[in-house]
Amino acid sequence: MKTCRCCGKKELQLLIDFGMQPVAHRLLDSKEQEDDFTHPLCLYYCENCGFVQIDNPIAPEQLYTQYNYCFSGWKKQPHIPAEIELLNRHIGNKDINILEIGCNDGVFLDPLRKAGYKNVIGIEANPYAAKVAEGVGFKILNVMFNKRSAEEIQEQYNGFDMVIMRQVVEHIEDLRGLFESLDLILNGEKLLFIEVPDFGEALRSGDCSTIWEEHPNYFTYNILEFLLNTKGYKVLEKDFYDFSGGAICVLAKKEKTAIANVKKDMTAYNNFANVVNNYAVKLKSALRNAHEKGIKVFLYGTGARACTLINGLGIEEIDCAIDDQKEKQNHYMPGSHLPILSLEKVSDSADKKVFLLAVNHENEEMVSKKILLHNNAKNVKIISLFAPNDIFKEVEKVEELL
Ligand SMILES: [Zn+2]
């Protein structure tokens, strides 16, 4: 039996099994080309502690070396000011030493510095992103964060009062190693600021699209708090943001007195696979009805969430995919092998059309406007595929076009 990455007990239960899946970012050059690498995508939860996880994630060398890893510069993060304010509420002395692990191109270091935090250093393993951050004047260590580099960093810098990890912890398979390495470098205030994707909304709504081979770990707030408590951290403040499918952030402090209480979302776990399955049946049937009436079906957005949803649920009733990113156009999606075109390419006919929106919530309004600008609103239905929308209700809009 498989072992829980959080508590070490052999009590993992299957949450959902997608079978063999391609790597979401590996687009194909032709429809006939085969996916060069597939892997079992299976999500489990731990009956003992509630932690949600992929049990056997792809090795980082396999995952991150074969394509150009996108870094953050292109993605807007409107919740950053709220996070800085959260920090300001708790940190009196802005001279504290801060280390950001996975600082990317400096997207958070920059507003930190502007807010008056002077002693900030970043760690970034991606050399391209590290160079961008260095270019705007930050001290960046271009290393992987692990015990060995933590020891060297400790020797050189004599520790940090606060460590920041934004959209990092969900990628890390060796959680025990991570927290042991943090223990080596955290001293003084011993603050930890973490942002992770929120799996809670997905559990509630039956949206499986945030399950992705690059994320071995899935956090609801309860799971995150439990993990932090077991490692000796107490949460000082938490917040939730509508960013990229939902994000949780917490500021926590290492204390001797932190007590870990398991708070399992058992009902949600038990329902999840059924709700996801019901959704797949409903969506397929609606799209099949549309096809029978000659209505064209387009998938708008070809990122990791779109890939999981289409391939994981086996949605075959789609004519083609659309993406605004020019580098993706004229390629094919992995798994489904759907051709990727520009919106302009599919907009010239008078056909009735269904657009399945596979973009993050914060971008939906902008994309919908763009679709309606290019198409007659009477002939078009726009259906959101992702939470926090009520994805079941969204599917019903297809009928209005029949
Ligand atoms: Zn466990």
Residues whose N, C-alpha, C, O or C-beta is under 5 A from the ligand:
A	BS01	ZN	C4 C6 C7 G8 C46 N48 C49 G50 F51
